Amino acid sequence: MKKRKKGRKLNRETNQRKALLRSLSRELFLRERIQTTEAKAKECSGFAEKQITKAKIDNVTTRRALSKNFDPKIVEKLIKEIAPKYKKRPGGYTRIIKMGVRPSDGAKIAIIELV
């Protein structure tokens, strides 16, 4: 019997998929706005929002958890700059704007940004 599975595979193996989500969210935190395909943006949104929610609580445990996915520069930016902006916001830290299709291969393009 088929069961519903959460998330997309993005035509990658598990380790590649995790690395992709880490790199997309790292660039999102650095630039606060990136352009990618719609499916990648939707997957990155959930991953990035979980990381921002963790960063709202500044203690050793959350710093260790964040440092598993990001380098120290990104962890500092998350805790010192990004998380305080969303202190009173219960969720929904990212916005996805659909841009149409890419001319070369017809992939749906979207912009993901921090609200």
N, C-alpha and C positions, 0 to 999 in steps of 0.2 A: 504494500500500500504506500502510495506517495505521501510524503509529509512536506509541509512547507518549510523551506530553509531560509534563514535570514542571511541577507547579504548577497553580493555578487562575486563571481569568481574572477571576472575581468580577464579570462583566458590566461591565467597564470597559476603557478604552483603556490602553495601556502607561503613559503618564505619570500618569494618574489612579490606576492600580494601585500604582505606586511611591510616590506621594504618600500613598495610604491606608496602605500598610505602614509608611512612615516615621512618620506621625502615630500609628498604633496602637502602634508600638514606643516612640515618645517618651512617650506616656501610660503605657505599661507600666513604663518606667524611672522615671518620676516618681512614680507611685502604687504600683507594684509589684504591682498587681492591677486588672484591668479586666474589664468584662462586654461581650461582643460576640456576634456570631453564630458558630456553630461553624466554618464554612468560613473566616471571617476570622481566627479564633483559630488555626487550624491553619497558615494561611499566615504569620501574624505570628510564630508560634513559631519557625519555621525562620529567618526574617529576624533576629529578636531574638537568637537563640542565636549566629548568625554574628557579630553585632556585639559580643556579650559576649566571644566567643573572641578577636576582634581586640583588645579593650580589655585583655585579660590582659597583653599586652606593651606597656609604656608607653614609647614613643619617638615621635619626630617623625613618622615614616611612618604609624603607626597613628592618631595624632591628626589628621593630614591626611585620612586615609581616613574616619575617623568624622565629621569636620567637614563632609564632603560631604553627609551624611545628617542631621546634627543640629546644633543651635545649641551654642555653647560651654558653656552651663550643663549641658546633657545630657551632653556629652563629659566634662566634669569629674566629674560624678556617676558616669558609667560607669567611668572610670579610677580614681577615688579611693575610691568606696564599693562599687559592685556587683561589679566584676571581682575585687578581693581576696577576696571571700567565696567565689569559685569557683576559686581559684588551683589547688587540688589536684584539682578535679573535672574529668573528661575531657569532659563534655558533659551534656546534659539539664538545662538551667538553668530551664526553664519547665514548668509543669504546667497541663493543661487539664481543667477539671471541667465535665461536661455538666449543664445545669440543666433541660432540658425544652424546651417550645415557648413562643413568645411568643403571648399570646392574640389580639393584633390581626391578625397575618398568618400565624401558624403557623410562623415561622422558628425553627430550632433555636438555642437560646441556650447559651452556654458562658462560663465564667470562666477567664481565663488569668492565671496569677500566677507570680512568680519563686519558685523552690524555696528 
